[in-house]
């Protein structure tokens, strides 16, 4: 299995970043140009749940939508899912991603490290690694600490 990962430092606590990522309503408002809509179409976000992501115009030339099956949840810390349908599934199988949010060690508890890690196999030997997916995910995560909810 091949792997690829990346991380960004966010100026918000890990717990807040975790809650934002897991909440469909909030995550759909962070940067709609990148992620237009997220919805649990089966289940509540626990293992076995299905989550549909519809991507925004900034990334639609690469991926329009993706259906994920949640495989593992470490509450407050990480979620691992496998893409089961959509554009990424046509390029890679399996395609498993883990998002994790870890407090920075020491005194900076108001900051965290947001990590994206993918394990994958290409369906076609000419398919490049999912670097565009990594870059889009990290670019999206960078907007978490700029987000102001509109209730």
C-alpha positions as CSV (number, residue, x, y, z in Angstrom):
1,X,0.0,0.0,0.0
2,X,1.3,3.4,-0.9
3,X,1.0,6.4,1.4
4,X,1.1,10.2,1.3
5,X,0.7,12.7,4.1
6,X,0.8,16.4,5.0
7,X,0.1,18.6,7.9
8,X,-0.7,22.3,8.8
9,X,-0.6,24.1,12.1
10,X,-3.9,25.7,13.0
11,X,-4.4,28.6,15.5
12,X,-7.3,26.9,17.2
13,X,-7.5,24.1,19.8
14,X,-7.5,20.6,18.5
15,X,-10.9,19.9,20.1
16,X,-12.5,22.9,18.2
17,X,-10.9,21.7,14.9
18,X,-12.3,18.2,15.5
19,X,-15.8,19.5,16.2
20,X,-15.7,21.6,13.1
21,X,-14.6,18.8,10.8
22,X,-17.2,16.4,12.2
23,X,-20.2,18.8,11.9
24,X,-21.7,18.8,8.4
25,X,-23.3,22.2,8.8
26,X,-20.1,23.9,9.9
27,X,-17.7,22.1,7.6
28,X,-20.0,23.0,4.6
29,X,-19.6,26.7,5.5
30,X,-15.8,26.9,6.1
31,X,-14.8,27.4,2.4
32,X,-17.7,26.5,0.1
33,X,-15.5,27.2,-3.0
34,X,-13.6,24.0,-1.9
35,X,-16.2,22.0,0.0
36,X,-19.7,23.0,-1.0
37,X,-21.7,20.4,1.0
38,X,-21.1,17.5,3.5
39,X,-23.8,15.2,4.7
40,X,-24.0,11.9,6.6
41,X,-26.3,10.0,4.3
42,X,-26.2,6.9,6.5
43,X,-25.4,6.8,10.2
44,X,-24.2,9.5,12.6
45,X,-20.4,9.7,11.9
46,X,-19.6,6.5,13.8
47,X,-17.9,3.6,12.1
48,X,-20.0,2.2,9.3
49,X,-21.5,5.6,8.5
50,X,-21.5,7.0,5.0
51,X,-20.7,10.7,4.4
52,X,-21.2,12.4,1.0
53,X,-18.9,15.3,0.1
54,X,-19.7,17.6,-2.8
55,X,-16.8,19.7,-3.8
56,X,-16.9,23.3,-4.8
57,X,-15.8,25.0,-8.0
58,X,-12.2,25.5,-6.8
59,X,-11.5,21.7,-7.0
60,X,-14.3,20.4,-9.3
61,X,-11.9,20.0,-12.2
62,X,-10.2,17.3,-10.1
63,X,-13.0,15.8,-7.9
64,X,-16.7,16.7,-8.0
65,X,-17.9,14.4,-5.2
66,X,-16.9,11.6,-2.9
67,X,-18.7,9.1,-0.7
68,X,-16.8,7.9,2.3
69,X,-17.4,5.0,4.7
70,X,-16.2,5.8,8.2
71,X,-13.9,3.0,9.4
72,X,-12.4,4.2,12.7
73,X,-13.1,7.1,15.0
74,X,-10.9,8.2,17.9
75,X,-13.2,10.8,19.4
76,X,-11.7,14.2,19.7
77,X,-8.6,13.1,17.8
78,X,-9.0,11.3,14.4
79,X,-11.3,9.8,11.8
80,X,-10.4,7.3,9.2
81,X,-12.6,6.6,6.2
82,X,-12.4,4.7,2.9
83,X,-13.7,6.3,-0.3
84,X,-16.3,3.9,-1.7
85,X,-17.8,6.0,-4.6
86,X,-17.0,9.1,-6.6
87,X,-14.1,10.4,-8.6
88,X,-11.3,9.4,-6.3
89,X,-12.7,5.9,-6.2
90,X,-12.3,5.7,-9.9
91,X,-8.6,6.7,-9.6
92,X,-7.6,4.8,-6.5
93,X,-8.7,1.6,-4.8
94,X,-8.4,1.3,-2.0
95,X,-8.3,5.0,-1.0
96,X,-8.2,5.4,2.8
97,X,-7.7,8.8,4.5
98,X,-7.2,9.7,8.1
99,X,-7.7,13.3,9.4
100,X,-6.2,13.9,12.8
101,X,-6.1,16.9,15.1
102,X,-3.3,17.0,17.8
103,X,-2.7,19.7,20.3
104,X,0.7,21.3,20.0
105,X,2.9,20.2,22.9
106,X,3.8,22.6,25.6
107,X,2.1,25.9,26.4
108,X,0.4,26.4,23.0
109,X,-2.8,24.6,23.7
110,X,-4.7,27.1,21.6
111,X,-3.0,25.6,18.5
112,X,-3.0,22.2,16.9
113,X,-1.5,20.1,14.1
114,X,-4.1,19.0,11.5
115,X,-2.8,16.0,9.6
116,X,-4.1,14.4,6.4
117,X,-2.8,10.9,5.6
118,X,-3.8,8.7,2.7
119,X,-3.1,5.0,2.0
120,X,-3.9,4.1,-1.6
121,X,-3.3,1.9,-4.6
122,X,-3.6,3.3,-8.1
123,X,-6.1,1.7,-10.5
124,X,-4.0,2.5,-13.5
125,X,-0.1,2.4,-13.4
126,X,0.0,5.9,-15.1
127,X,-2.1,7.5,-12.4
128,X,0.0,9.9,-10.3
129,X,-0.1,9.9,-6.4
130,X,-3.1,11.8,-5.0
131,X,-1.0,15.0,-4.4
132,X,-3.8,17.2,-5.7
133,X,-6.1,15.6,-3.1
134,X,-3.5,16.2,-0.4
135,X,-3.0,19.8,-1.4
136,X,-6.7,20.5,-1.6
137,X,-7.3,18.9,1.9
138,X,-4.5,20.9,3.5
139,X,-5.6,24.1,1.7
140,X,-9.1,23.5,3.1
141,X,-7.8,22.8,6.6
142,X,-6.0,26.2,6.6
143,X,-9.3,27.9,6.5
144,X,-10.5,26.4,9.8
145,X,-8.9,29.1,12.0
146,X,-10.3,31.9,9.7
147,X,-13.9,30.6,9.9
148,X,-16.5,32.7,11.7
149,X,-19.8,30.8,11.9
150,X,-23.0,32.5,10.6
151,X,-25.8,31.3,12.7
